[in-house]
Amino acid sequence: MGVTYKLREEVVHFIISQRQSNPLFSCRQLAESASEKFGLHLSKSSVHDVLKESGIVTPRGRKPKDKFEIPQEKKKQIQQSLSRVSVTRLLPAPEKVDLLAEASPLVAQNLPVEKSQALVPVMGVVATDEAVETSPEYEGAGKIFLKAALWDLGIFSEEDIKETDWPYYLTYSKGINIVLKNQKSIFIDFPLPLERCIRETADGLINNVKPFIAGKVSDQELFKACMEAQDGCNIDTISIVGRNDDNIIKFDNIVETKRTYSLNNMDFVESNQNNASERARALFFSQSIDIEHFINKIQNLNGFDITNKHEFMVNLLAGNEIDINLLNRAAETLNGMYLYDDQDRLVKVKIHRL
């Protein structure tokens, strides 16, 4: 247990600046860094309190209003009996869910130009200039690959995960089935980890707070008509389909509105590793390499971040000691997965040769 301090202003400033320079640093890492620098013994809870008071993190126990979250006990139910879980056991009563409340959908210009051509604006949202922040150069920027390996599972903090949770997180969906009120249907190939598939479905198709990125769909023209809310293409139900063609979760009472979307090839890579380093190897560095040696080099790369409200770009600075081709391929894979971080920003990586 750490000791509670009335922290000096310089300590508070150091904690805040370190977190702003590297959003990937956990409270534990910040506590260790500050303790070493100032000769203190700070706990992660003390650091969390500093960040909370500064407005950098969400207070404990709270979630952003537009975030979809399945209770822990329901995750276990899904894992134990995937084919029998109904939406009524997973979601609040419809009258308690304001699906469009405080929605802040991304707009096309916040995605890479080459990926934004098929995006359709929602509800007349007009893009405005946003503040862009560039962090100082920092060490350990390559840890983005380890974070990404967990974000692909829908995990944003390892601290609270129990061993019994892993079977749930390592369950993969087959896709998403959309049934229209005219009884026509659209199937979207979406072989993602279940937690991420649920979040993408909720955020992109139901709450409509960010673009839905689709790859292979059974009927492109019908899909576009559905996303654009054309007459006669109203959605009746949305189901997440399991590997055995069972409906894992079924959503109904869908609000009819235009949705932002993009038809692009998304990278799907399956791994059942429950260790971040091993998952990173399977997802991004599957070539025959000395995994421990190479991953250590990647993690220790210097870099800097460029961020705005909707995008988190990690710029890695690679010297001659790194195989630039392997690193570029890893970055391309990560970018093709359309991952979002714990602040709902689209995550991308760019490589710079020193």
Secondary structure, DSSP 8 states (H G I E B T S, - for coil): --------HHHHHHHHHHHHH-TT--HHHHHHHHHHHHT----HHHHHHHHHHTTSS--TT---TT-----HHHHHHHHH-GGG--GGGTS--GGG--TTTT-----GGGS-GGG-TT---STT--------EE---BTTGGGHHHHHHHHTTT-S-STT--GGGHHHHT-BEEEEEEEETTS-EEEEE---BHHHHHHHHIIIIIS--S-EEE--BS-HHHHHHHHTT-TT--EEEEEEEETTS-EEEEE-S-------EEE-----------SHHHHHHHHH--SSS-HHHHHHHHHT-EEEEEE-SSEEEEEEEE-TTS-HHHHHHHHHHHHHTT-B-TTS-EEEEEEEE-
